[in-house]
Each structure stands twice: as C-alpha cells, then as structure tokens.
Amino acid sequence: MANNNKKNNKMSLEEAGKKGGKTTARNHDQEFYEDIGQKGGKTTAKNHDQEFYEDIGQKGGETTAKNHDQEFYEDIGQKGGEARSRQRKNNGNS
C-alpha cells in the first residue's frame, strides 16, 4: 500500500499525521499544549465518573508493575521524598 501511495504521490495516513504534528509543534508553544490539555481534562471529567478513573488507574498501575522492578520504585520513592522535603523547607516547615 505504501508503494502505491509513493507512485501516486500520495501521502499515507501515518505520514500525513506525522507531518501535521511537526507543523503544529513548530507553530505553537508550551502554553498552547497546556491549554488544550486542560480543556481535554475538563471534558473527560465531565464525561466520565469515578469508576472510569479507578479503572484506568488500576490498568496503569498493573502495566507499570509489569514493566518495572523494585529499583524503579525505590528511585521514584526517593525522588518523591526529596521533593516533599524541599517543599516543606520552602514553606517554612521543618
């Protein structure tokens, strides 16, 4: 199929998507992506209930557990603890 597209000077759907994504990235800044992400998040929250979020959280957690070992969890736990410690110091708490 890709060969047919090349012969007809047509772009595949994948090629068109990649080209569009690159153009969008060149034309927009981080704020653009933050805005559309927030809009998408609000729309998703309106359209789904707590069970939806529980299900996707469960699936994500299971996938992460399959793909990572104990060292991964130790590393992210340490990073989280260090970040929390910095937050407390910056807020004037000990």
C-alpha positions in Angstrom: 0.0 0.0 0.0 2.8 2.4 0.8 4.3 1.8 -2.6 1.0 2.7 -4.2 1.0 5.9 -2.3 4.5 6.8 -3.4 3.6 6.1 -7.1 0.5 8.3 -6.9 2.5 11.0 -5.0 0.0 10.5 -2.1 1.0 10.5 1.5 0.0 7.7 3.8 -2.2 8.5 6.8 0.8 7.9 9.1 3.0 10.3 7.0 0.2 13.0 7.0 -0.2 12.7 10.8 3.5 13.0 11.4 3.8 16.0 9.1 0.8 17.7 10.8 2.2 17.0 14.2 5.6 18.5 13.3 3.9 21.6 11.8 1.7 22.0 14.9 4.8 21.7 17.2 6.6 24.4 15.2 3.6 26.8 15.3 2.6 26.5 19.0 4.3 27.0 22.3 4.1 25.1 25.6 1.1 27.3 26.7 -0.9 26.1 23.7 -0.4 22.4 24.8 -1.2 23.2 28.4 -4.4 24.9 27.4 -5.6 22.1 25.2 -4.6 19.6 27.8 -6.7 21.4 30.4 -9.7 21.6 28.1 -9.4 17.9 27.3 -9.1 17.1 31.0 -12.2 19.1 31.8 -14.1 17.4 29.0 -13.0 14.0 30.1 -14.0 14.7 33.7 -17.5 15.8 32.6 -18.0 12.7 30.5 -16.7 10.0 33.0 -17.3 9.0 36.6 -15.0 8.0 39.4 -15.2 4.3 38.3 -13.6 5.3 34.9 -10.6 6.9 36.7 -10.3 3.9 39.1 -10.2 1.5 36.1 -7.6 3.4 34.2 -5.5 3.9 37.3 -5.7 0.2 38.0 -4.7 -0.7 34.5 -1.8 1.8 34.5 -0.6 0.5 37.8 -0.6 -3.1 36.6 1.2 -2.2 33.5 3.8 -0.2 35.4 4.3 -3.1 37.8 4.9 -5.5 34.9 7.4 -3.2 33.3 9.5 -2.0 36.3 11.5 -3.7 39.1 11.9 -2.8 42.7 14.8 -0.4 41.9 12.4 1.7 39.9 10.0 2.1 42.8 12.9 2.8 45.2 14.2 5.5 42.9 10.8 7.2 42.4 10.1 6.9 46.2 13.4 8.6 47.0 12.8 11.4 44.4 9.3 12.0 45.8 10.6 12.1 49.4 13.3 14.6 48.4 10.8 16.8 46.5 8.5 16.7 49.6 11.3 17.7 51.9 12.2 20.7 49.6 8.5 21.7 49.6 8.3 21.6 53.4 11.6 23.7 53.7 10.3 26.2 51.2 7.1 26.6 53.1 8.9 27.2 56.3 8.1 23.8 57.8 10.7 21.6 59.3 
